């Protein structure tokens, strides 16, 4: 195993750990459905895609909701956790791919990955909620993906580019050829 692979594995593990701890801290806030509103689990997965690339970002997105469900009971594994695994894997995958395709442009990569993840959330929620006999229509998708989650989406847009730029300056991006 080379040094770069080791870095990617460590950074991915740190992102997973942050993704388990951050929602627990957010649950201390007096906000109803705080996870659905502020989306704390999404932040480390998106960052992982930027700093480690699409493979590790996708792995982080799959492992994090599963592990969080096992360790904390949140999210419930089925149907929400399984749907989140698809959504977050998409976030990690797309941030890594788009960051390379855009030659290091963080904001467009982030916005497109967020949109792609939301679309996959709608598709996977429709499928898995249907399997659980819990109808999930277009109105529920729009309400959950964009209305309820608007504060979390704004937080992601505000802080993730700053974090990625800071990591870039510190030379902590583990894979990108676009580190300056």
C-alpha positions as CSV (number, residue, x, y, z in Angstrom):
1,X,0.0,0.0,0.0
2,X,1.5,3.3,-1.0
3,X,1.6,6.5,1.0
4,X,-1.2,8.2,-1.0
5,X,-3.6,5.2,-0.5
6,X,-2.8,5.3,3.2
7,X,-3.7,9.0,3.4
8,X,-7.0,8.4,1.6
9,X,-7.9,5.6,3.9
10,X,-7.1,7.7,7.0
11,X,-9.0,10.8,5.7
12,X,-12.0,8.6,4.8
13,X,-12.0,7.1,8.3
14,X,-11.8,10.6,9.8
15,X,-14.7,11.7,7.6
16,X,-16.7,8.7,8.7
17,X,-15.9,9.4,12.4
18,X,-16.9,13.1,12.0
19,X,-20.1,12.0,10.2
20,X,-21.0,9.9,13.3
21,X,-20.1,12.6,15.8
22,X,-21.5,15.7,14.1
23,X,-25.1,14.6,14.0
24,X,-24.9,13.7,17.7
25,X,-23.7,17.2,18.4
26,X,-26.5,18.7,16.2
27,X,-29.1,16.7,18.1
28,X,-28.3,18.9,21.2
29,X,-29.8,21.8,19.3
30,X,-33.5,22.5,20.1
31,X,-34.6,22.0,16.5
32,X,-37.3,19.4,15.5
33,X,-35.9,16.9,13.0
34,X,-32.5,18.6,13.2
35,X,-30.9,15.9,10.9
36,X,-33.4,16.5,8.1
37,X,-33.0,20.3,8.5
38,X,-29.3,20.8,8.9
39,X,-28.0,17.6,7.1
40,X,-24.9,17.2,9.3
41,X,-24.0,13.7,7.9
42,X,-23.7,15.1,4.4
43,X,-20.9,17.5,5.1
44,X,-18.1,15.0,5.8
45,X,-19.1,12.8,2.8
46,X,-19.0,15.8,0.4
47,X,-15.6,16.8,1.8
48,X,-14.3,13.2,1.5
49,X,-15.2,13.2,-2.2
50,X,-13.1,16.4,-2.6
51,X,-10.1,15.4,-0.6
52,X,-9.9,11.6,-1.4
53,X,-11.6,11.3,-4.8
54,X,-14.8,9.6,-6.1
55,X,-14.0,6.0,-4.9
56,X,-13.3,6.9,-1.3
57,X,-16.1,9.5,-1.3
58,X,-18.6,6.9,-2.5
59,X,-17.4,4.4,0.1
60,X,-17.7,7.0,2.9
61,X,-21.2,7.7,1.7
62,X,-22.2,4.0,1.9
63,X,-20.5,3.2,5.2
64,X,-21.4,6.3,7.2
65,X,-25.2,5.9,7.4
66,X,-24.9,2.2,7.9
67,X,-22.3,2.5,10.7
68,X,-24.2,5.4,12.3
69,X,-27.4,3.4,12.3
70,X,-25.7,0.4,13.9
71,X,-23.9,2.6,16.5
72,X,-26.4,5.3,17.3
73,X,-29.8,4.0,15.9
74,X,-29.9,7.1,13.6
75,X,-30.9,6.9,10.9
76,X,-33.2,3.9,11.2
77,X,-31.5,1.4,8.8
78,X,-34.6,0.7,6.7
79,X,-36.0,2.4,4.8
80,X,-34.3,5.8,5.6
81,X,-30.7,4.5,6.2
82,X,-30.6,2.5,3.0
83,X,-31.9,5.5,1.0
84,X,-29.3,7.7,2.7
85,X,-26.6,5.2,1.7
86,X,-27.5,5.7,-2.0
87,X,-27.8,9.5,-1.6
88,X,-24.6,10.0,0.3
89,X,-22.7,7.6,-1.9
90,X,-23.8,9.8,-4.8
91,X,-22.5,12.9,-3.0
92,X,-19.1,11.4,-2.5
93,X,-18.9,9.9,-6.0
94,X,-20.0,13.1,-7.7
95,X,-17.8,15.5,-5.8
96,X,-14.8,13.5,-6.6
97,X,-15.7,13.1,-10.3
98,X,-16.8,16.7,-10.8
99,X,-13.8,18.2,-9.0
100,X,-11.6,16.5,-11.5
101,X,-13.8,17.2,-14.5
102,X,-14.1,20.9,-13.6
103,X,-10.3,21.0,-13.1
104,X,-10.6,22.0,-9.4
105,X,-13.6,24.2,-9.4
106,X,-15.2,23.6,-6.0
107,X,-18.5,25.5,-6.1
108,X,-19.8,24.1,-9.4
109,X,-18.7,20.6,-8.3
110,X,-20.4,21.0,-5.0
111,X,-23.7,22.3,-6.4
112,X,-23.9,19.6,-9.1
113,X,-23.1,16.9,-6.6
114,X,-25.8,18.3,-4.2
115,X,-28.4,18.2,-7.0
116,X,-27.4,14.7,-8.1
117,X,-27.6,13.5,-4.5
118,X,-31.0,15.0,-4.0
119,X,-32.3,13.3,-7.2
120,X,-30.9,10.0,-6.1
121,X,-32.5,10.6,-2.6
122,X,-35.9,11.0,-4.3
123,X,-35.5,7.9,-6.4
124,X,-34.2,5.7,-3.6
125,X,-36.7,7.0,-1.1
126,X,-39.5,6.3,-3.5
127,X,-38.3,2.8,-4.0
128,X,-37.4,1.9,-0.4
129,X,-40.4,3.7,1.2
130,X,-42.6,1.8,-1.3
131,X,-41.1,-1.5,-0.1
132,X,-41.9,-0.4,3.5
133,X,-45.5,0.5,2.5
134,X,-44.7,4.1,3.2
135,X,-45.8,6.2,0.2
136,X,-43.3,8.8,-0.9
137,X,-44.6,11.0,-3.7
138,X,-43.3,14.1,-5.5
139,X,-44.6,16.5,-2.9
140,X,-42.8,14.6,-0.2
141,X,-39.6,14.6,-2.2
142,X,-39.7,18.4,-2.8
143,X,-40.6,19.1,0.8
144,X,-37.9,16.9,2.2
145,X,-35.2,17.5,-0.4
146,X,-35.4,21.2,-0.8
147,X,-37.8,22.9,1.6
148,X,-37.1,21.2,5.0
149,X,-33.4,20.8,4.0
150,X,-32.9,24.4,2.8
151,X,-30.9,25.5,5.9
152,X,-28.6,22.5,5.6
153,X,-28.1,23.1,1.9
154,X,-27.2,26.7,2.6
155,X,-24.8,25.6,5.3
156,X,-23.1,23.2,2.9
157,X,-22.7,25.9,0.3
158,X,-21.3,28.3,2.8
159,X,-18.8,26.1,4.6
160,X,-17.6,23.3,2.3
161,X,-15.8,25.5,-0.2
162,X,-14.0,27.2,2.6
163,X,-13.0,23.9,4.1
164,X,-11.8,22.5,0.8
165,X,-9.8,25.7,0.1
166,X,-8.2,25.5,3.5
167,X,-7.3,21.8,3.1
168,X,-5.8,22.8,-0.4
169,X,-3.7,25.5,1.2
170,X,-2.5,23.0,3.8
171,X,-1.7,20.5,1.0
172,X,-4.0,17.9,2.6
173,X,-5.9,16.9,-0.5
174,X,-5.0,13.3,-0.9
175,X,-5.5,12.8,-4.6
176,X,-6.1,15.8,-6.8
177,X,-3.8,17.0,-9.6
178,X,-5.5,20.4,-9.1
179,X,-3.8,21.3,-5.9
180,X,-2.0,24.6,-6.3
